[in-house]
């Protein structure tokens, strides 16, 4: 869709469904940034509920300074974008750091998926940070996310929410967490 519309828009923004934007000027500020230089993309921090850390999560793209290739890798979908210029990060936008929240109100599926998906991608630092936050809060969502990391080590199945494998792993994790939290 991006590739078919490069001449129609001034900027593309990839916003996940679990993102809450809190900085009202973010889009205008990044658009002005693109219009004043030759950068291809901007990646801004979101404050992650699970780890209580800022994570790279909100991506802006100049429509003609990137190639948007259809990804064949369902695990690493964002790696299909080729930048034809520099990428700016949150350090260049301190007034937009963080620009919002990631997964502030997760349901059980989102919580488990967080750990399972990142575990499949071998993002161990997320697990370390998650364990610290869980030790502090001892909440259900982080507990399920940790169960997702654990499941990713023993079952390398499909991480899509509707996959039978994922649903079975999720149901097992919910049962274990409910029993543990009684």
C-alpha positions as CSV (number, residue, x, y, z in Angstrom):
1,X,0.0,0.0,0.0
2,X,2.8,2.4,0.8
3,X,4.6,1.7,-2.5
4,X,1.4,2.4,-4.5
5,X,0.9,5.8,-2.8
6,X,4.3,7.4,-2.6
7,X,3.3,10.4,-4.7
8,X,0.0,11.0,-2.8
9,X,1.2,11.7,0.7
10,X,3.8,13.8,2.5
11,X,4.6,11.2,5.1
12,X,3.7,7.6,6.2
13,X,3.4,6.6,9.8
14,X,3.3,3.0,11.1
15,X,1.2,2.9,14.2
16,X,0.4,-0.4,15.8
17,X,-3.1,-0.9,17.3
18,X,-1.7,-1.0,20.8
19,X,-0.1,2.4,20.6
20,X,-1.3,5.5,22.3
21,X,0.1,8.8,21.0
22,X,0.4,11.5,23.8
23,X,2.4,14.2,22.0
24,X,-0.1,16.3,20.0
25,X,2.6,17.9,17.8
26,X,4.4,14.7,16.9
27,X,3.1,14.3,13.4
28,X,3.6,18.0,12.4
29,X,7.0,18.1,14.0
30,X,8.2,15.1,12.1
31,X,6.7,16.3,8.8
32,X,8.5,19.6,9.3
33,X,11.7,17.7,10.0
34,X,11.3,15.7,6.7
35,X,10.6,18.9,4.8
36,X,13.8,20.6,6.1
37,X,16.3,17.9,5.4
38,X,17.0,14.7,3.4
39,X,16.3,12.1,6.1
40,X,14.4,8.9,5.0
41,X,12.8,7.9,8.3
42,X,12.3,8.8,12.0
43,X,11.9,6.3,14.8
44,X,10.6,7.5,18.1
45,X,10.4,5.9,21.5
46,X,7.2,4.7,23.1
47,X,7.1,3.9,26.8
48,X,6.5,0.2,27.0
49,X,4.0,-1.0,29.7
50,X,5.6,-4.4,30.1
51,X,9.2,-3.3,30.7
52,X,8.6,0.2,32.0
53,X,11.3,1.2,29.5
54,X,11.3,3.4,26.4
55,X,11.4,1.2,23.2
56,X,11.7,2.0,19.6
57,X,8.1,1.8,18.4
58,X,6.7,4.7,16.3
59,X,8.0,4.8,12.8
60,X,7.7,7.7,10.3
61,X,8.7,7.4,6.6
62,X,9.3,9.9,3.9
63,X,7.3,8.4,1.0
64,X,10.0,8.8,-1.7
65,X,13.2,8.2,0.4
66,X,12.4,4.6,1.2
67,X,11.6,1.4,-0.7
68,X,8.6,-0.5,0.8
69,X,9.2,-4.1,-0.1
70,X,6.5,-6.7,0.7
71,X,7.9,-8.7,3.6
72,X,8.0,-12.5,3.3
73,X,9.2,-12.9,6.9
74,X,6.2,-12.8,9.2
75,X,8.4,-12.7,12.3
76,X,10.6,-9.7,11.2
77,X,8.1,-7.7,9.0
78,X,9.7,-4.3,9.6
79,X,13.0,-5.4,7.9
80,X,11.4,-5.1,4.5
81,X,11.8,-1.3,4.4
82,X,15.0,0.0,2.7
83,X,16.0,3.5,3.7
84,X,17.6,5.7,1.0
85,X,18.9,8.2,3.5
86,X,19.6,8.7,7.1
87,X,17.3,7.6,9.9
88,X,16.7,10.0,12.9
89,X,15.9,8.7,16.4
90,X,14.4,9.9,19.6
91,X,17.6,11.6,20.7
92,X,17.0,14.2,18.0
93,X,13.5,14.8,19.3
94,X,13.8,15.2,23.1
95,X,10.5,17.1,23.2
96,X,8.8,13.9,21.8
97,X,10.4,11.4,24.1
98,X,8.5,9.3,24.7
99,X,5.9,10.1,22.0
100,X,3.4,7.8,23.7
101,X,2.7,4.4,25.2
102,X,3.0,0.8,24.0
103,X,0.4,-1.7,25.1
104,X,-0.8,0.3,28.1
105,X,-3.9,-1.8,28.7
106,X,-3.0,-5.3,27.5
107,X,-5.6,-8.1,27.4
108,X,-4.5,-11.7,28.0
109,X,-3.8,-12.4,24.4
110,X,-1.7,-9.3,23.9
111,X,0.3,-10.0,27.1
112,X,1.1,-13.5,26.1
113,X,1.9,-12.5,22.5
114,X,4.3,-9.8,23.8
115,X,6.5,-12.5,25.4
116,X,6.0,-15.2,22.8
117,X,6.7,-13.0,19.8
118,X,9.8,-11.4,21.3
119,X,11.0,-14.7,22.5
120,X,10.8,-16.1,19.0
121,X,12.9,-13.1,17.9
122,X,15.4,-13.9,20.7
123,X,14.9,-10.4,22.2
124,X,16.4,-11.4,25.6
125,X,16.8,-7.8,26.9
126,X,13.1,-7.4,26.8
127,X,12.7,-10.4,29.0
128,X,15.3,-9.2,31.5
129,X,13.5,-5.8,31.7
130,X,10.1,-7.5,31.9
131,X,11.3,-9.7,34.8
132,X,12.4,-6.5,36.7
133,X,9.0,-4.9,36.1
134,X,7.1,-8.1,37.1
135,X,9.1,-8.3,40.3
136,X,8.0,-4.8,41.1
137,X,4.3,-5.1,40.2
138,X,3.5,-8.9,40.2
139,X,0.6,-8.3,37.8
140,X,-1.3,-10.7,35.6
141,X,-0.3,-9.1,32.2
142,X,3.4,-9.3,32.9
143,X,3.0,-12.8,34.3
144,X,1.4,-13.9,31.0
145,X,4.1,-12.1,29.0
146,X,6.8,-14.1,30.9
147,X,4.8,-17.3,30.1
148,X,5.0,-16.3,26.5
149,X,8.8,-16.0,26.6
150,X,8.9,-19.4,28.3
151,X,6.6,-20.9,25.6
152,X,8.8,-19.5,22.8
153,X,11.7,-21.6,24.1
154,X,9.9,-24.9,23.8
155,X,7.5,-24.3,20.9
156,X,8.6,-22.4,17.8
157,X,5.2,-22.3,16.3
158,X,3.1,-19.6,14.5
159,X,2.9,-16.4,16.5
160,X,-0.3,-15.1,14.8
161,X,-3.1,-14.5,17.3
162,X,-5.5,-16.8,15.3
163,X,-3.0,-19.7,14.9
164,X,-4.2,-22.9,16.6
165,X,-0.7,-23.4,18.0
166,X,-0.8,-19.9,19.5
167,X,-4.3,-20.3,20.9
168,X,-3.3,-23.6,22.6
169,X,-0.2,-22.1,24.2
170,X,-2.2,-19.0,25.3
171,X,-4.9,-21.2,26.9
172,X,-2.2,-23.3,28.7
173,X,-0.6,-20.1,30.0
174,X,-3.9,-18.6,31.2
175,X,-4.6,-21.8,33.1
176,X,-1.2,-21.8,34.8
177,X,-1.3,-18.1,35.7
178,X,-4.9,-18.4,37.1
179,X,-3.8,-21.4,39.2
180,X,-0.7,-19.6,40.4
181,X,-2.6,-16.4,41.3
182,X,-5.4,-18.1,43.3
